[in-house]
Amino acid sequence: MTMGGRWSQWLGNHFQFGLTGYKQGSDATEQTLAGADMTWRYSAGTYLRGEFAQSDGAGSGYSSSRTEVTITPPPLVKMSML
């Protein structure tokens, strides 16, 4: 049996919090995962995201991990002289 879920909620216009959970198998083949993440939106198109996750279980013999940081600078302001 496999169960899992994801919840996220924006608090105001700048912070989003999320939770993730997952469970698969039973007895010796059980796998679990729990995670939390947060997004801080500085301005439209500029975000800072972070996450933490922990897993447990024998698994299927394959594991993969990825770390990602995305920083998008705000657009440049163009000035002109008349």
ChimeraX commands (.cxc) that place a marker at each C-alpha (Angstrom):
marker #1 position 0.00,0.00,0.00 radius 0.5
marker #1 position 1.24,3.49,-0.83 radius 0.5
marker #1 position 0.07,6.74,0.76 radius 0.5
marker #1 position 1.35,10.27,0.40 radius 0.5
marker #1 position 0.34,13.87,0.48 radius 0.5
marker #1 position 1.43,17.46,0.06 radius 0.5
marker #1 position 0.14,20.63,1.73 radius 0.5
marker #1 position 1.25,24.22,1.17 radius 0.5
marker #1 position -0.06,27.60,2.23 radius 0.5
marker #1 position 0.88,31.17,1.40 radius 0.5
marker #1 position 0.99,33.48,4.43 radius 0.5
marker #1 position 0.49,36.94,3.04 radius 0.5
marker #1 position 2.24,37.77,-0.22 radius 0.5
marker #1 position 5.79,36.83,0.74 radius 0.5
marker #1 position 5.97,33.45,2.55 radius 0.5
marker #1 position 4.83,29.98,1.55 radius 0.5
marker #1 position 5.23,26.94,3.80 radius 0.5
marker #1 position 4.77,23.32,2.73 radius 0.5
marker #1 position 4.78,19.79,4.16 radius 0.5
marker #1 position 5.16,16.48,2.35 radius 0.5
marker #1 position 4.68,12.92,3.60 radius 0.5
marker #1 position 4.92,9.51,1.97 radius 0.5
marker #1 position 4.72,5.88,3.08 radius 0.5
marker #1 position 5.04,2.75,0.95 radius 0.5
marker #1 position 5.25,-0.98,1.61 radius 0.5
marker #1 position 5.05,-2.91,4.85 radius 0.5
marker #1 position 7.36,-4.75,7.22 radius 0.5
marker #1 position 10.88,-5.18,5.71 radius 0.5
marker #1 position 10.11,-3.16,2.57 radius 0.5
marker #1 position 8.57,-0.11,4.27 radius 0.5
marker #1 position 9.77,3.30,3.12 radius 0.5
marker #1 position 8.83,6.66,4.61 radius 0.5
marker #1 position 9.58,10.25,3.71 radius 0.5
marker #1 position 8.81,13.50,5.54 radius 0.5
marker #1 position 9.73,16.95,4.31 radius 0.5
marker #1 position 9.17,20.65,4.87 radius 0.5
marker #1 position 9.85,23.61,2.60 radius 0.5
marker #1 position 9.59,27.37,2.56 radius 0.5
marker #1 position 9.51,30.00,-0.20 radius 0.5
marker #1 position 10.25,33.67,0.39 radius 0.5
marker #1 position 9.07,35.92,-2.43 radius 0.5
marker #1 position 11.01,39.17,-2.42 radius 0.5
marker #1 position 9.23,40.57,-5.48 radius 0.5
marker #1 position 7.48,39.27,-8.57 radius 0.5
marker #1 position 9.93,36.82,-10.17 radius 0.5
marker #1 position 12.45,36.91,-7.27 radius 0.5
marker #1 position 12.26,33.92,-4.88 radius 0.5
marker #1 position 14.39,32.15,-2.32 radius 0.5
marker #1 position 13.38,28.53,-1.70 radius 0.5
marker #1 position 14.63,25.96,0.78 radius 0.5
marker #1 position 13.62,22.49,1.83 radius 0.5
marker #1 position 14.50,19.74,4.27 radius 0.5
marker #1 position 13.55,16.08,3.95 radius 0.5
marker #1 position 14.28,12.85,5.80 radius 0.5
marker #1 position 13.64,9.33,4.56 radius 0.5
marker #1 position 13.85,5.89,6.12 radius 0.5
marker #1 position 13.60,2.35,4.83 radius 0.5
marker #1 position 15.43,-0.28,2.82 radius 0.5
marker #1 position 14.21,1.15,-0.45 radius 0.5
marker #1 position 14.51,-0.44,-3.84 radius 0.5
marker #1 position 18.30,-0.28,-4.17 radius 0.5
marker #1 position 18.33,3.10,-5.96 radius 0.5
marker #1 position 18.69,6.51,-4.36 radius 0.5
marker #1 position 18.96,10.00,-5.75 radius 0.5
marker #1 position 19.43,13.39,-4.16 radius 0.5
marker #1 position 19.20,16.91,-5.55 radius 0.5
marker #1 position 19.90,20.30,-4.02 radius 0.5
marker #1 position 18.66,23.39,-5.79 radius 0.5
marker #1 position 18.95,27.09,-5.07 radius 0.5
marker #1 position 17.31,29.53,-7.45 radius 0.5
marker #1 position 17.98,33.23,-7.17 radius 0.5
marker #1 position 16.54,35.48,-9.84 radius 0.5
marker #1 position 17.75,39.09,-9.72 radius 0.5
marker #1 position 15.16,41.83,-10.25 radius 0.5
marker #1 position 15.06,43.39,-13.71 radius 0.5
marker #1 position 17.39,46.30,-14.38 radius 0.5
marker #1 position 15.89,49.76,-14.34 radius 0.5
marker #1 position 16.47,51.61,-17.61 radius 0.5
marker #1 position 16.95,55.34,-17.43 radius 0.5
marker #1 position 16.92,57.75,-20.31 radius 0.5
marker #1 position 17.74,61.41,-20.62 radius 0.5
marker #1 position 15.40,63.66,-22.57 radius 0.5
marker link #1:1,2 radius 0.2
marker link #1:2,3 radius 0.2
marker link #1:3,4 radius 0.2
marker link #1:4,5 radius 0.2
marker link #1:5,6 radius 0.2
marker link #1:6,7 radius 0.2
marker link #1:7,8 radius 0.2
marker link #1:8,9 radius 0.2
marker link #1:9,10 radius 0.2
marker link #1:10,11 radius 0.2
marker link #1:11,12 radius 0.2
marker link #1:12,13 radius 0.2
marker link #1:13,14 radius 0.2
marker link #1:14,15 radius 0.2
marker link #1:15,16 radius 0.2
marker link #1:16,17 radius 0.2
marker link #1:17,18 radius 0.2
marker link #1:18,19 radius 0.2
marker link #1:19,20 radius 0.2
marker link #1:20,21 radius 0.2
marker link #1:21,22 radius 0.2
marker link #1:22,23 radius 0.2
marker link #1:23,24 radius 0.2
marker link #1:24,25 radius 0.2
marker link #1:25,26 radius 0.2
marker link #1:26,27 radius 0.2
marker link #1:27,28 radius 0.2
marker link #1:28,29 radius 0.2
marker link #1:29,30 radius 0.2
marker link #1:30,31 radius 0.2
marker link #1:31,32 radius 0.2
marker link #1:32,33 radius 0.2
marker link #1:33,34 radius 0.2
marker link #1:34,35 radius 0.2
marker link #1:35,36 radius 0.2
marker link #1:36,37 radius 0.2
marker link #1:37,38 radius 0.2
marker link #1:38,39 radius 0.2
marker link #1:39,40 radius 0.2
marker link #1:40,41 radius 0.2
marker link #1:41,42 radius 0.2
marker link #1:42,43 radius 0.2
marker link #1:43,44 radius 0.2
marker link #1:44,45 radius 0.2
marker link #1:45,46 radius 0.2
marker link #1:46,47 radius 0.2
marker link #1:47,48 radius 0.2
marker link #1:48,49 radius 0.2
marker link #1:49,50 radius 0.2
marker link #1:50,51 radius 0.2
marker link #1:51,52 radius 0.2
marker link #1:52,53 radius 0.2
marker link #1:53,54 radius 0.2
marker link #1:54,55 radius 0.2
marker link #1:55,56 radius 0.2
marker link #1:56,57 radius 0.2
marker link #1:57,58 radius 0.2
marker link #1:58,59 radius 0.2
marker link #1:59,60 radius 0.2
marker link #1:60,61 radius 0.2
marker link #1:61,62 radius 0.2
marker link #1:62,63 radius 0.2
marker link #1:63,64 radius 0.2
marker link #1:64,65 radius 0.2
marker link #1:65,66 radius 0.2
marker link #1:66,67 radius 0.2
marker link #1:67,68 radius 0.2
marker link #1:68,69 radius 0.2
marker link #1:69,70 radius 0.2
marker link #1:70,71 radius 0.2
marker link #1:71,72 radius 0.2
marker link #1:72,73 radius 0.2
marker link #1:73,74 radius 0.2
marker link #1:74,75 radius 0.2
marker link #1:75,76 radius 0.2
marker link #1:76,77 radius 0.2
marker link #1:77,78 radius 0.2
marker link #1:78,79 radius 0.2
marker link #1:79,80 radius 0.2
marker link #1:80,81 radius 0.2
marker link #1:81,82 radius 0.2
view
